[in-house]
Amino acid sequence: LSIRRQRQMCIRDRLCIVADGMGGHNAGEVASSLALDTLRAEVKKTSVETPLATCLADAIVAASHAVAAEAQADSGKAKMGTTLTALLVRDGRAAVGHVGDSRLYQVRWGNIEKLTEDHTAVAELVRAGAVSEEDAKGHPWTHVLSRVVGKGDVEVQSAEIELEPGDRFLICSDGFSDSLTD
């Protein structure tokens, strides 16, 4: 998504999402599709007066409940889940909502900044100081998710961002971000 200079910068309800179904688990593609559909529907239902970060976080929690309900209803989907990273743009502001290890980057004035933190077991160890950044790269828990959409009430990382002309955003799954350095 690129924010361009316009006479009036008024971009309404642009929602960009990456949902990456959990590999190695049944129905990851079902979880990601259901999460996307639920998130879009929930965002559409919210009032424009609702703060963007609240709107997005609440919609992600609703998506998590929808995925959990589907998993409970069908034993073949019992362990399904997905990551979810979203950017909601409205009226010159943006909100980030994030669960898992997909990422959102912002490019502003030539600087790239990672706006999300990975929700993996090894990332939690790094933040706690138990494992170094260097040791984390080859750690066996690198892709073990500590937060996932599909487990009911999930803690959503969310924030609001003031947009500036020229801002660009990249939302990507771990399959992309793992192949590059920040």
N, C-alpha and C positions, 0 to 999 in steps of 0.2 A: 504494500500500500504506500503510495507516495502522496504527500500533502503539497499541493502546488499553490503558489501565490495567486489569489483571485481578488477581484474588487471587493467582494464580500466572501469571507471564508465561512461558508455555512454548509458543512457536509452533514447530512442527517442519516442516522442509523445505518452506518456501514459496519457490518459485522464480519470479521475475518477469523477463521477458526482452523486449528489443526487438532484432530483427535486421532491418536495412534493406538489401535487396539493392542492389547497385551499379547505379545508373541509367546508361543508355547502354551497358551491357554485356549480352551474351547471358546469359540464364538467371539473372538476379539473384534472381528469385522462387524458383528451384530451390535456389540457394545458401542463401538465408535459411531456407527450410523444412528443408533437410538439416541446417543448423547447429543449428536449434532442436531437431530430433529427436535429434541426436547429443548435444547438451548435456544434455538431459533424461535420456537413457539413461545417460550417464557419471556424472551427479550421483547417480542412483539406485544405481549400483554402488559408490559410495565408502563407506567405513566412517565411522561417526559419530565415530570418534577422529581422523580426518584433519582438520587445520586447515581451516576454511571457505575461506580465501583460496586455499590450495593446491588444494583440491577444485575450486573454480570455475575457477581458472587452468588446471589440467590438463584439465578438461572442455572449455574453450574451445580449447585447443591440439588436442585430439582432434577437435573439430568442424572446425577449420581443415584438419587432415589429411584428414578425410572429404570436405570440399568440394574440396580439391585433387585427391584421387583420382578423384572423379566428373568433374572438369574434364579430367583427363588421359585418362580413359576415353572421353570423347565430345568430339570436336573442335568440335562446335557449342556447347559449354559452356566452351571453353578459357579465357576470361578472366573467368569468373564469380567473384563474391566477395560478401561482405556485411560490414556493420558488425555488432557484437554488444555489447550492454550488458546486464548481468545483475545481479540482486540475489538472493542466497540467504540466507534467514533460518532460523536454527535455534537453539532454546534461548536466546533473549534476545540473540543476537549476529547480525550480518549480515556478509556479504562482498560486495564489489563486484568484478566482472570486466568489463573493458572493452577493446574494440579498435574504432577508427574514429572517427566523428564524431556518433554518437548520444550522448545525454547522460543522466546521472543527477544529480538534485538532491535534497537533503535539506532538509526544512523542520522546524526545531526551535525551539520557543518564539518563533515568529513570524519567525525569521531563515531566509533561503534561502541555501544553500551549494551550489555546483556541486562534485560529488565526482569528476568525470572531466575529463580534458583531451582536447581534440580531437587526433586523429592525422591531421592534414592537412599538406600541404606548407607552406601559409601559416602555420599555427599553429606549426610547427617554426621557421620564419623569425622569428616574433614571439618565441618563447622564446629564440632565439639572439641577439636584439637587432638583427637585420638589417632588420626591418620594424616599424613602429609599429602599435599596436592600431588606430589610426584608419585608416592606410593598408591594413591587412589587410581591412577591411570591403568594399572594392571590388576587391580583388586577384583576378586571373584564376585563381589556384591555390587559392581558398577551398575548393573541394570536391574537390581532388585528394588522395586518401587516401594517407597514408604508412604505414599499417598496415591490414591487411585480413584477415578470416577467409577462408581459401581459398588461402593461400600457404604452407601447411605450417607449419613452426615459427614461430609469430608471437609477438612480445613482448606479453604481456597486462599491462595496468595492473590491479593488484589490491590490495585492502586489506580489513581487517576493521574493523567499526564496533560499538561498544557501543550497544545500543538503549536508548532511554528512552521511557517512556509519552508518547504524544502525537506521536512522530516520524511524519513523513509523507515519502513518496518519490515522485518523478516521474521516470519513464524515458520519454524521447521521442527521436524521430528528428530529423535536422537539418531536415526539413520543418516541424516544429513550432518548434524552438528558433531557427531563422533568422528567424521572424516576430516574435520578442520579444527584449527585452534581458534580460540576466541579472537 
